[in-house]
Amino acid sequence: MNKNALPSQKGEKKRNFSTFITDIKSLFKAGVLLANILPVFTGFWLALHFSNQSFMENLNLFLLTIIGSTLVMAGALVINNWYDVDIDKVMARTQNRPTVTGHFSLPFVLTIGIGLSIIGFILLFFTTIEATFYAFIGWFTYVILYTMWSKRRYTLNTVIGSISGAVTPLIGWAAIIPGIPLLPIVLFMIIFIWQMPHTFSIAIKKHDEYKAAGVAMLPVVRGFEVTKRQMVVYIACLLPLPFFLVQLGTTFIVIATILNIGWLVLSIRGFFTKNLLKWAHANFLYSVNYLTILFLLMIILV
């Protein structure tokens, strides 16, 4: 009996561990978290480059900045999961989150979110006051102004939420250089503007789910045509930004401009598409690759 039970027990443990890992990734919104770490690193890397400082000489500062900001962002995302459990139960895309399935209790999730946030801020405090301040702006905007106040009430929730992601390069930059010159401000603007069409494409794809959950996303409240027009406007606003980053070189400006024009063309095609969901998904994929390519280029080309 024991010999027959051992493989079954091992299989059960393996399934439980796999479920636990899946729950952790879902709780921390692993994809969103990773996407926000890259701009922090980019801001840090560019600040090192333009201040003629060595990466290895600032390794401890780098670790404090990356780990601290990651924990702060993770804490904010976990608190978002805790607060949004009621609408997550309604939306198919979020029904497997551990807060919904009950794999993690809500008090436990809230404790984790607050704990990670506090530890992250403590670590960032050992970098610079400016970096800690920008991290707090991002945390406060996402948790309080977006999650708890605007998400369910106003279509401007996307604008408000975009601030939290846009401060990430400022955190990395301010950890090295006090004050914020034009370059990191442009990085802020790129991410801020980028998040609008990126989020709108998701909202179009998941229109019915957001509507059922009562989330005031633009396509739900104002319709698809208004959302398409706003996407075109926001993407068009990205066009001049690379030209403010002449320090990064001509190659960057050319590639960034090509990416901007390609995205603008794709967004305009939305007015003529017969398959709205396919078009929205294409915009989503383009937006994810757009930001990744752009910020990797900044690191590679300097």
ABEGO torsion letter per residue (X at the ends): XAAAAAAAAAAAAAAAAAAAAAAAAAAAGAAAAAAAAAAAAAAAAAAAAAAGBBAAAAAAAAAAAAAAAAAAAAAAAAAAAAAAAAAAAABAAAAABAAAAGABBAAAAAAAAAAAAAAAAAAAAABBAAAAAAAAAAAAAAAAAAAAAAAAABAAAAAAAAAAAAAAAAAAAAAABBEBBAAAAAAAAAAAAAAAAAAAAAAAAAAAAAAAAGBBBAAAAAEAAAAAAAAAAAAAAAAAAAAAAAAAEAAAAAAAAAAAAAAAAAAAAAAABABAAAAAAAAAAAAAAAAAAAAAAAAAAX
